[in-house]
Amino acid sequence: MKKSEFTKLMIPGPVEVDPQVLAAMSRPVEPHYGPEWVNKLERVNNLLKQVFQTQNEIFLMAGSGSCAIDASIGSSLQTGEKIIIGNNGFFGDRLVSIAEHNGIEVAEVKQEWGKKLDTQKILNMLKAHPDAKAVAVVHSETSTTVLNPIDEIGLQLKDKNVLFIVDAVSSLGGVPVQVDDWGIDLCASASQKCLGGIPGLAPIAVSSKAWQLIDRTHENKHGWFTDLRVWRKYAQEWGSWHPTPITISSNVVNGLLVALEMLIDEGIEKRMERFRRLALSLRKGLHELELKPFTPDEELNPVLTAAYSPAGVDSGEIVTYLNEAHHIQISGGLGFLKPKIFRVGHMSPVINLKDIQNLLSALKDFQRQTT
């Protein structure tokens, strides 16, 4: 194959997007204010409410998923206060880092990478630290593909005087997320993964319980851009013509709107089932190639699969071979798992069974090259 040929993106994000999304983004630039824009942003937020499964307020922030997570933690907690963080991977580490950069004390519930967070351990930590203002966890831990039990955790925290903050960056739109039913107070995500858009937007759902903590004082000094009160102020006071405090990329929003419409038209549950079938097919093929998935089959992540590299083979070799020889781009591991596992994203709305079969065929070719 010539190097100039198109590379199939099968990484944990950003994803390959539908041509209709690209077409929507190619329209002439339009202003991020005015009545037409207000109506468009309202449509986007209403569609996001369906995906989040919530009646809570939605804000579409400009930035990556980490921007929305920073806003969640930095807006609701003040310097010197305490947060409990469940940490079982690279992005659990990031939650800790974001909290510490905001001057917040962290009580960490650590779990081995590759294992789900234990709800009871989080409850035990809350009992040991009754002064904690919030609990934060990652839903889909992208570094390991582990899905943490945010439904169990949320239901246990619902009646407690503590906020529940969830990083749903790589799960929203591909894995069930029921913000209202599960008692999630601040739920942060991103446009470039299961939602099927390109990078640049970070939707966040904010509950009334979260606003009560955010509005305790006007002395929170964790910045302006990620202060949710600033975003609410513009939505409320300028909402009729300029609903965001900053210039937001109208072209990226146009693409996300089309991606969300396609998701709703297909049906959220149908989309998730399609992803699950792809995951099952990939795992079946990996087992046939004697490549062991990193997590048990009964704990599969519908949108992301990790597998161990063969003994003595750095996973980077697999990543490089697939990219150069087959124009399929996957990812290696993160942290100490970097040389040990490779990760395959199948969270793009345009990834299909043929793509999974092509990937498995390429992995088989790699095995032939190395034996």
Secondary structure, 3 states (H helix, E strand, C coil): CCCCCCCEECCCCCCCCCHHHHHHHCCCCCCCCCHHHHHHHHHHHHHHHHHHCCCCEEEEEECCHHHHHHHHHHHHCCCCCEEEEEECCHHHHHHHHHHHHCCCEEEEEECCCCCCCCHHHHHHHHHHCCCCCEEEEECEECCCCEECCHHHHHHHHCCCCCEEEEECCCCECCECCCCCCCCCCEEECCCCCCCCCCCCEEEEEECHHHHHHHCCCCCCCCCCCCCHHHHHHHHHHCCCCCCCCCCCCHHHHHHHHHHHHHHHHHCHHHHHHHHHHHHHHHHHHHHHCCCCECCCHHHCCCCEEEEECCCCCCHHHHHHHHHHHHCEECEECCHHHCCCEEEEECCCCCCCHHHHHHHHHHHHHHHHHCC
